[in-house]
Amino acid sequence: MDQDVDLSASPAKKRRLSLEQEEWSAPFEPPFQHDRRTSGNMSVAGRSISHGKPDYKDGANITISASSRLAGQTVAPFLAKHIPNQHRPDLKCRRQVDEPSMDQLQHELEDLSQSDQQAITHVWSLFSAAPAKHRNLMLQGVLTQCCFPQLSYLACNVRELIRIDFLSALPPEISFRVLCYLDTTSLCKAAQVSQRWRALADDDVVWHKMCEQHIDRKCVKCGWGLPLLERKRLRATKRQLQLRATGRGLNEWSPDITPGPEDAQNHKDIPSTFTMAKVVSVPDGGRLHATKAANGNSSEDESYFKPRFRPWKDVYRDRFKVGINWKHGRYSTKIFRGHSNGIMCLQFDDHTLATGSYDSTIKIWDLETCEEIRTLKGHEMGIRCLQFDETKLISGSMDQSIKVWNWQTGQCLSNLQGHNGGVIGLHYDSTLLASGSMDQTVKIWNFEDKSAFCLRGHADWVNAVRLHSASRTVVSASDDGTAKMWDLDTRQCIRTFDGHVGQVQQVLLMPPEFDFDEEGEANQDQDGASSTASYQSAAATSQDAMDASRQECFGSGFSTNAERPLPPRYMLTSALDSTIRLWDTTTGKCLHTYFGHLEGVWALAADTLRIVSGAEDRMVKVWDPKKGYERTFTGHAGPVTCIGLSDSRLCTGSEDCEVRMYSF
C-alpha cells in the first residue's frame, strides 16, 4: 500500500522511495486545509523541491509516491477519459504563446535533472488533459500551498496574461462601431497599438464618420468643427460605407473608398474589410490608379484611367491642419494691386479672383501668381457688385446697368437695363437674378422666359439681396434700417426684420447645416449608430410638426402648399450701427447681436463655422457664431468694403485699392 501524505510528520521521519522505483505517475492530491504560511517546501518522492522560501519551523513537507501498478490504474484512465475533451482556452480568446517566455521556461527546465524534468512535464500534461472543472480544483489546491512571494509572482504574470485583444477577436463591423465612439486623439493612439488595430482604426468607415461629424459643422460631442470639403463626395460614399460598417457590401469595390497602395499593405491582414485592389504605378509623375478588382475581369488598360481617391483619414488630417491654423491665426498673405480707385466687390474660387472697383473696371486675377489675367471694361461708373461662375460673370454698376460677361474672353454678352438708380447689390441662383438699387426696389430677372418684375416696399436704397431659389424667396437689406423677406410667387413681403439703428448694408442666408440652438443640437442624433428606432421616429415627428408650424409663419404661399421647401431658418445682417445681428426667419426675432467694431460694418461673409466682417474702422473680425469674437486682422489703410470666404482662405477688399488674401 502506498504511503499517504502525512502533514504532521517531520521530513526526517517520512519514508522515502528511491528515484529508480518512483514513476511520478500518481495524481496530485493537494491538502486544501493546509495553511499557505507553512508551505515553504514540498518533498515529492524523497526529493525536496524548494519554492524560493526558507524552511519554516512548523513547515510541512508533502510526500507523493506511486507505484507503476497504481500509475497504470489511475493515470491512464484519467488521460483516456479527459484528453478528447481537454480544455482549450486558446480557441476562445485566441491567445498565442509568448515565445520569449517559452524560451526562458525551456532553459530553466533544461537546468534541472532528468527526473525533475520528467516530473514537471508530467504535472503539466495532467493539467493540460483535465477539463475546466478539474483544472479549477487543481489550481485551488496549488493556490492554498503558495506563499506570499509566489502569490505576488502569480499576480504579476496573470495581469499580463488575461489581457485580450478584443478588437481582433470581434467581427470587423463591431470593431468599427466601437472605434466610431472615439475622438481623433484616441483613434490615432489606437492605430499605434498593433498592425491589426491600425488597419481597423485607419479604415474609411471610421474616418468617413469622423469627417461627417466634424467637417463644415460643429460636433455636438466636442464642439470642434473643421472647414468644408467636397460635400458631394461625402454624401456619395456615405451609403456604401454604412453597408461596410454593418458587414454588408464588404466585397463591393468603389473608387471613392479604395485605399491607397501603402494602405493596402497595412490592411492586408483583414481581407474581409478591404477588397484587394491591384495597383498600377505610373513612372512619369508617380500617379497611382487602382483597378476595379483583382478578379481578372477588367484589363490594366481600363484601370489605368480610373481616378485615385484619397483615404478619408488624409482628408480629415488636411482639414484638421486648416482648422488649427484658423484657430491660432497662422496664415500667409498675398496682396493684389492694380485698381486705381477703391475696391467695392470681389469673389474668388480655387484659382481665380474677380474684383470690381470705383474705377469702372473689373479685373480677373490668378491666385497662384497674383498676376492680372484681364480687365473687363464697359461700365461707365463704379462697380458695386459682381458674381461669377465657370462660364459667366454678372456685374452691377452705379451707371444703372447690369452686364453679363464671358470673363474668360472678356466679351460682354448682355446688358440689362431696368433700374432708375445705380445697382448696388445682386445675386443669382439657378435661372433667377435679383438686383437691388438706389431706386429703392428689388428687381427679379428670369433668364428662362426673359421676364422681370419689381418688389417694392423699402423706403431707401437697397444695398444687398440674396436669393433662395428652392423656396422661391429673396431677402434684401436697405438704408431704411430694415431687412425684408419676399415671396417670389405672391410677390409680397412676408417678413420684416427691424432692429438695427443704422443703415443695413449686408444680408446673408445661413446654410441649412447651421444651427444656433445649442439645446436643439444636443437632442439631435449624435452619431447615427446609437440612435434607436423609436427615437428616430419621435425626432421625425417633431421635425414634421416644426415644419408645419413654420409654413404657417411664412404666409399663404407656404401654408397652402405643404410640399414647398421652406426658407433657411437663420439669417445674418450687418449695419452702420457697428453691429451684426443673427435672426430667426421664422419668428423674425433677433437671436444674437455681435458687438466689437468701432464703426459701421460694410462687409459680411459666413459659413457654418465662422462669421467674418469688415468695417469702416479698417479692421476685419472673425466671430464664432455661438461664442462671439475670435480674432482681428489688420493691414488695410482704408475702410474694408468687401469680403470673400472659403474653407481655407479669406479675401478682403478696401478703399485703399488693395485686395489682401489670407491663406490658412
WOSULNOR-V976524 format. One record per residue. OMEGA is omega in radians with two decimals (* if undefined). Layout:
# WOSULNOR-V976524
omega
OMEGA
OMEGA
This chain:
# WOSULNOR-V976524
omega
3.13
-3.13
3.07
3.13
-3.12
-3.10
-3.06
-3.09
3.09
-3.11
-3.10
-3.08
-3.10
3.10
-3.11
3.09
3.10
-3.12
-3.12
-3.10
-3.04
-3.10
-3.13
-3.04
-3.05
3.07
-3.07
3.14
-3.09
3.05
-3.01
-3.13
-3.07
-3.14
-3.10
-3.14
-3.11
-3.07
-3.07
-3.07
3.13
3.08
3.12
3.09
3.04
3.14
-3.12
-3.14
-3.08
3.09
3.11
-3.13
3.13
3.12
3.07
-3.09
-3.14
-3.05
-3.12
3.03
-3.08
3.13
3.12
-3.13
3.13
3.07
3.13
-3.13
-3.14
3.09
3.13
-3.11
-3.03
-3.03
-3.09
3.08
3.13
3.13
-3.13
-3.10
-2.94
-3.11
3.11
-3.10
-3.06
-3.10
-3.12
-3.13
-3.12
3.11
-3.12
-3.07
3.06
-3.13
3.13
-3.13
3.10
-3.04
3.12
3.13
3.14
3.09
3.12
3.13
-3.14
3.12
3.12
3.13
-3.12
3.11
-3.14
3.09
-3.10
-3.12
3.11
3.08
3.14
-3.13
-3.12
3.12
3.13
3.10
3.12
-3.11
3.08
-3.13
-3.13
-3.10
-3.05
3.02
-3.03
-3.10
-3.14
3.09
3.14
3.11
3.12
-3.12
3.11
3.11
3.13
-3.11
-3.14
-3.13
-3.10
3.02
-3.05
3.07
3.13
3.08
3.08
3.09
3.11
-3.10
-3.14
-3.10
-3.13
3.14
3.11
-3.04
-3.07
3.07
-3.08
3.06
-3.01
3.13
3.10
-3.13
-3.10
3.00
-3.07
-3.08
3.08
3.08
3.09
-3.13
3.13
-3.08
3.14
3.10
-3.09
3.02
-3.05
-3.11
-3.13
3.10
3.13
3.09
3.11
3.14
-3.14
-3.08
-3.10
3.11
3.12
3.12
3.12
3.12
-3.14
-3.09
3.13
-3.08
-3.13
3.10
-3.10
-3.03
3.00
3.08
3.12
3.10
-3.11
-3.08
-3.00
-2.98
3.12
3.08
3.06
3.13
-3.12
-3.13
-3.03
3.14
-3.09
3.12
-3.12
-3.12
-3.05
2.94
-3.14
3.13
3.13
3.14
3.12
3.13
-3.04
-3.08
-3.02
-3.06
-3.10
3.10
3.06
3.10
3.14
-3.13
3.12
3.09
3.11
3.11
-3.09
-3.12
3.13
-3.11
3.04
3.12
-3.12
-3.00
3.10
-3.11
3.11
-3.10
3.12
3.12
3.13
3.09
-3.11
-3.02
-3.02
-3.12
3.07
-3.12
-3.14
-3.10
3.12
2.98
-3.09
-3.09
3.11
-3.05
3.12
-3.12
3.13
-3.05
-3.01
3.07
3.05
-3.13
-3.06
3.11
-3.13
3.07
-3.07
3.04
-3.13
-3.14
3.09
-3.10
-3.11
-3.06
3.11
-3.13
3.12
-3.09
-3.12
-3.04
3.10
-3.10
3.07
3.11
-3.11
3.05
-3.10
3.09
3.09
3.10
-3.14
-3.13
3.11
3.12
3.14
3.11
3.13
3.12
3.10
3.12
3.05
-3.05
-3.05
3.08
3.11
-3.07
2.97
-3.02
2.98
-3.12
3.14
3.12
3.14
3.10
-3.13
3.10
-3.06
3.13
-3.02
-3.10
3.11
3.02
3.12
2.99
-3.05
-3.02
-2.95
3.05
3.07
-3.13
3.07
-2.98
3.03
3.07
3.05
3.14
3.02
-3.13
3.09
-3.04
2.98
-3.06
-3.10
-3.06
-3.08
-3.14
3.09
-3.14
3.11
3.10
3.11
-3.12
-3.13
3.07
-3.10
3.12
-3.04
3.11
-3.12
-3.08
3.07
3.06
-3.14
3.00
-3.06
-3.00
-3.00
3.03
3.13
-3.09
3.07
-3.01
3.06
3.09
3.05
-3.08
3.01
-3.10
3.06
-3.05
2.80
-2.97
3.12
3.10
-3.10
-3.09
3.04
-3.06
-3.07
3.10
-3.08
3.11
-3.12
3.12
3.09
3.11
-3.14
3.13
-3.03
-3.11
3.05
3.07
3.08
-3.11
-3.11
-3.09
-3.11
3.06
3.07
3.13
3.09
-2.96
3.04
3.13
3.03
-3.12
2.97
-3.10
3.14
-3.14
3.11
-3.08
-3.11
-3.10
3.09
3.14
3.12
3.06
-3.08
3.02
-3.07
-3.13
3.09
-3.11
3.13
-3.10
3.04
-2.99
-3.07
3.09
3.06
3.13
2.93
-2.97
-3.12
3.13
-3.11
3.07
3.07
3.07
-3.08
3.10
-3.00
3.05
3.09
3.07
-3.11
2.92
-3.09
3.01
-3.05
3.03
-3.08
3.12
3.14
-3.14
3.14
3.03
-3.09
3.10
3.05
-3.11
-3.03
-3.12
3.09
3.09
3.08
-3.14
-3.14
-3.03
-3.06
3.05
-3.13
2.98
-3.09
3.14
3.14
-3.11
-3.10
3.10
-3.11
-3.06
-3.11
3.14
3.10
3.11
-3.08
-3.11
3.12
3.09
-2.99
-3.09
3.08
-3.08
-3.04
-3.11
3.07
-3.13
-3.13
3.12
3.14
3.13
3.12
3.13
3.13
3.11
3.11
3.14
3.11
3.12
3.12
3.13
3.11
3.11
3.13
3.12
3.11
-3.09
-3.07
3.02
-3.04
3.13
3.13
-3.09
3.14
3.14
-3.07
-3.11
-3.08
3.12
-3.14
3.05
3.05
-3.04
-3.02
-3.10
3.11
3.03
3.03
-3.02
3.12
3.00
3.06
-3.11
3.01
-3.10
3.05
-3.03
2.92
-3.06
-3.13
-3.07
-3.06
-3.08
3.03
-3.08
-3.08
3.07
-3.11
3.13
3.07
3.11
-3.12
3.14
-3.01
-3.11
-3.10
-2.98
-3.08
3.04
-3.09
2.92
-3.08
-3.06
-3.01
3.03
3.12
-3.09
3.05
-2.96
3.09
-3.12
3.07
-3.11
3.02
-3.10
3.08
-3.08
2.90
-3.06
-3.09
-3.04
3.14
-3.00
3.09
-2.98
3.08
3.05
3.10
3.11
3.13
3.12
3.12
3.12
3.09
-2.99
-3.09
-3.07
2.97
-3.04
2.98
-3.09
-3.07
-3.12
3.06
-3.09
-3.12
3.07
-3.01
3.05
3.06
3.08
-3.14
2.96
3.14
3.13
3.10
-3.12
-3.13
*
